[in-house]
Amino acid sequence: MADPFPFELVSPERLLLSEQVLSVVVPGSEGEFEVLKNHAPFMATIKPGVVTVTPASGAAQRFFVRGGFADINANGLTILAEQAIPVESLNAERIAAEIRDAEEDLADATDDVTRTAAATKLAQLNDVKTALGH
C-alpha cells in the first residue's frame, strides 16, 4: 500500500481539497501522470480533464479541471486549477444546453474576438461533456 502525502486542489474561487492522499492521477498537457509519495519534484501544465484523487481514508474522488498547473515537491502536490468542479456535481442536461447555446453564439459571431471567445467556450464545454463520459 502506498504511503500518504499532502495534496491540495485550489481554484481561483476556493480551496477544494486539502488532505493526505495515497495517489493523484493528473491530466498533464504532455500526458496523464500519477503522483505517489516521494515523486520526483517537477511542475507541469494541466490540460482540461479529470483529476482522480485517492485519499488516505475514503473512496476515490474525481474533479473536472479546466487547465492549470501541478507543483510536485518535497511537501507534496499542489494543483492550481483554472477551474475545478467535482464530477458528481456536473449536470449532463445543463452542459448539453450550454453547448447548444455556445454553438449558436459561434455561428452568430461577426468578428474575430467574438468568434474566438465563443469557440473557446464551446471547446471548454465539450471538455466537460467528455469528462462526464457523454
N, C-alpha and C positions, 0 to 999 in steps of 0.2 A: 504494500500500500504506500502511496506517495505521502510525503510529509507536507503539512500545511505551510502556507506562506501568505503574507499580507497582499490583499488586492483591493484596488479602488476603481470604480467606474464613475466618471464625472462627466456631466454635460453642462452646458452654459447655465441651464436652469437650476440644477441641483446635484447633490451627491446621491447617486442611485444605489450604490452598494459599497460597503467598506467592511470587509471581514476576512477571516482566514479561509483560504481555499486550497483544494488539492491540485486543481488544474484549471486552465483557461484556454479555450480554443479561440483564436483571433483571426478574422478575415483580413490578413495583410495585403497590401497592394501588390506585393511580389508573390503572394500565395498564402494560403492558410497555414498557421503555425500554432503549436501548443506550447504553453508555458507551464513548467513544473518548478518546484523549489530548486534554487541554485542554478537557474538558467543563466547562460552567458549574458552579460549586460549588452543591450543594444536598444536603439529606437527604431520604430517602424511606422510608416503611414498605414492607415486602415482604409480599406475600401468599403462601400456600403455592403452590409451583410449581417450575419448573426454571430454574436459573441456567446459562446456556451461556457458557463461557469459551473464548476463542480465544487460546492462548498465543503468545508471540513465536516459540517453537520447539515444533513438535509439533502433534498433532491436537486438535480441539476436545474439551473435557471438559464433562460435564453433571453437575450436582448438584441433587438434590431438596432444597429448603429449606422449612421449616415456619414461615415468617414471620421477622421481624426488621427490621433497619434497614440501609440503604445510605447511606454517607457519601462523597460525591464532593467532593474539594477539590484544591488545588494539588499535593498529594502523591500523588494517585491516587485509587483506590477501595478502600474497606474495607466488606465486608459482615459484619455481626454477626448471625448467624442463630440462631434459637431451636434449630433442629436442621438439620444438613446431612449428606446421605448421597450418596456417588457413585451415580449412577443405575444403573451396571452392577452394583452390589452389592445392589440391591433384588431380592428373590425374589418373583415373582408368586404362586406357590402359597402361600407363607407369608403374604403380605399377604391373600390370599383367606380363609385360615383365621382370621386375626386379625379380619377384617371380620365373619365369621360369629359369632365369639365376642363381638365388640362389639355386634352386633345382638341377641344373646341377653341380654347384660348390660343393654342398653337396655330390652328387653321385660320383664325381671325387676325393673327398678328400682322401689323402693317409696316413694322420697322425691325431692324436687326436687334435692337435692345430688347424689345418686347418678345420677339421670336426666341432669342437666346434664353430669356427668363422662363418662358413657357416650356421650352424644350428641357431645360434643367429641372423644372418642377415635375414634368412628365417622367423623366428618367428616374428621379428620386422616388416617385410614387410606384413606378414599375419595380424598383428595388424592394420596396416594402411588400408589394404583391408577391414577388419571388420569395421573400423571407417567410411569408405566410404559407408558401407551398401551393399557390393557386396559379 
